[in-house]
Amino acid sequence: MEINYDKSVFKIGMKDGIPIALGYFAVALALGIVAKNAGVTVLQGFFSSLITISASGEYAGFAMMADKAPYIELAIMTFIINARYILMSLTLSQKFHESTSLIHRAIIGFFVTDELFAITAARKGYINPYYTYGAALIAAPAWALGTGIGIVMGNILPGAVVSALSVALFGMFLALTVPAAKNDKIIFSVIIISYTASYVFPMIPAFSGISDGMKAIILTIIIASVYSVLFPREEGDA
């Protein structure tokens, strides 16, 4: 039996997507500065953000492009950073009505980001795709537009101002990590060890010939693997 979706929730999704869009736009401006430093054009940056919608993934990609990293390193790093979306998609798949078509599932999967996942998963009952469509219609273009405008700003603003704006993206990462670290000692230790290792690792002579991108990949895999073995999450943990 097919479920009859209430399309009126589309407007509710658009309303809930406004604060997400505002946050996306602000962060994307800083991301655009990074993209500009990597030689990305306005059009390239706009469509890159429109089809990716991942702050950490795009930042890593643009940074590695600026460092002339090989494509294979860029692909591996992007996969590792965005692997969490696989888990989010699996979680959402449990909330779909069995009659939900593959096309609805695929589109929702495309728009899985931390914020869109949160508001979609928080709604009671089965997932109504039109709610997420409404939120994504507002949030995704704001992310892409912010990236494009950030690149334009990077092309016309003085170098000192561009450098100052580049710091904004690091502020975003702090905003994401600090609240989680305050509530979880394990996450706090992961963050401290990750930052420390990122600083020390390049100084080790044995790894001097490895590119920055590959060093980040190695550290990510090692630290994530060690912590997953030593401190496994029980089912139902946040």
N, C-alpha and C positions, 0 to 999 in steps of 0.2 A: 504493500500500500504506500503510495507516494505522499510525502508530507507537503502541505500547502503553505508555502512561505508567505509571511505577511510583509509585503514590500514597503509598507509605511515606515518600517524601522530604518530604511535607507536615510531618511532625514535625521533620525536620532544618531545614526552613525556619523553623518556629516557634522553634527553638532559636537559629538564627542571627539571628532578628529581635529577640531580647531586648535585646542591647546597643544596637541601633538604636532600639528603643522607649524605652529609658532616656534616650538622648540627645535624642530627639524630645520627650519629656515635659518635660525640663529647659528646653529652648529654648522650647517652646510656652508655658510659664508666663510668660516675658518677653513673648512675642507677645501673650498675653492682656491684659497690661497696656496694650500699644499699642492693642489692639482696644477695651478699655474706654474709653480716652481718645478714641476715635473714636465713642463712643456705641453700640457694638455690644453686644447683650444676650448672656447666657450661651448661650442656645439658638442664636442666630445665629452666634456665634463657634464653637461646637461643630460645627455642620453645615458652616460655611464651611471649617473645617480638614479635616473628614472628606471633603469632595468636592474639596479643592484640594491639600492636602499639599505646600505649597511655602512654606518660611520666607521667602525673599526676596520672592516674589510676594505673599504675604499681608501682609508688613510694608509693602511699597510701597502695596498696596491700602488697608490700614487708615490709613496715614499720609496718603494722598491724600484719603481720606474725611474725616479729621479736618480737613483744610485746605479742605474743601468743593470739591474739584476736580471738573470736569465728568466725566460718565461716559465720554465718548470718550477723555479723557486717561487715565483709570484703565484702560480696556480696552487702549489702545495700550501703556502702560507694562507692564502685566501680560504682554502678548504678548511684548514685547521681553525681559523678564526670564526668562520661561519658555521662550524659543525653543530653549534648549539641549536641552530634553526631546525636541524633534523629532529632533535629531541622535542622541540616545541611543536613541530608538525605531527609527530607521533602522538603527542598529548592531545592536540586538537582533533586528530582522527578518531579518537574515542568519543568525541562529543557530536559527531555527525550522525544524523539519522541514516539508517541503512539504505534508504532510497535516494540519498543525495547523489546527484550525478557526478561523474568523474570530472567534468569541466568545472563545476563549482569547487570541488576539492582542489583541483590544480590551481585555480585562480587564488583561492585562499592561501594555498601553499606559497605562491609567488609573493604574496603580500605579508608573509610572516616576518615581522620585526619584533624587537623586544616590546615596544609599546602597543602595536596592533595586536600582538599575541595576548598581551595582558588584558586589554579591554574586551577582546573576543572571548577569551577563556573565562572571564569574570561573569559573563552573562549566564543566567540560569537557563536550564533546559538545553535542547539541541541547538547547534549553531545555525543561525540564520545568515546565510552568505550575504544578504543584502545589507545587513548592518555593517559588516566589515568592508563591503564595497563602498559604502557611504563614507566611512572613516578614511579609507585608502584614497578615495577621490580627492580629499582635501589634503591629506598628509604627504602623499607621494609627489605631487607636483611642487609642493612647497620645498621639499628636499632637493629636487632637481633644479628648481629655479634658484634656490639659495646657492647651490654649487656654481651655477653659471654666473650669477652676479658676483660671487666671490672671486672668480677668475677675472672678471672685468675689473674689479677693484684692484686685484693684484697687478693688472696691466697699467693702471692709471695712477695709483697712489705711490708716493715716495717709498723707497726701499725700507727706511726706518719704520714707517707705519705698517708696511706689509709684514715685517719681522715681528712687530708688536701684536698684530692680529693673529699671527701663526700660533701664538701662545694660547689663544682661546680654545683650540682643540685639545690641548693638554688639560685645560680647565674642565672640559667636558669629561675626560677620562677620570679626573679626580672626583667629579660629581657623581660618576657612576660607581666608583670603587669605594669611596669613603663611607657612604651609608651602609653598604654591605659589610665592610670591614668592622664597623662599629658594632654590628649585631652578631658577628661570627668571628671568633678568634682564629679559626682555621683559615678563613678567607683572608683575614688580616695578615697571618703569617705567610700565606701564598704571595700576597702583594709585596710584602717586604723582601722576601727571598727573590721574587722575580725581578724587582727593581735592582737589588744588589747584584744578582747574577748578570743582569744586562750590562751593568757597569764594569764588573770584574772580568767577565768572559772574554771581551775583546783584547784584554791585556795579556792573556795566556799565549805564549809564543807558538805553541802547537796549533793554535787555531787562527794564527795571523793571516794565513792564506785563504781563509774561508770568507765568503762575502757576508755582509751584514744581514741579508735576508736569510741565508742558510743558518747563521748563528741564532737568529730569532726562532727559526723552525726547530732547531735542535733543543734550545732551551724550553720552548713551549711543550714539546713532546716529553722531555725528561721530567720537568716539574709537574706537569699534569699527570703523568704516569705514576710517579712516586706518591703523590698525594691521593690519587684514586685508590692505590693499594693500601696505604697507611690509614687513610681516613675515608673509607667508603660511605656513601650516603645510603641511609636506610630508605626503603620504599615509603613514600609519603612525606619525606623531608622536603623543606622548601629549597 
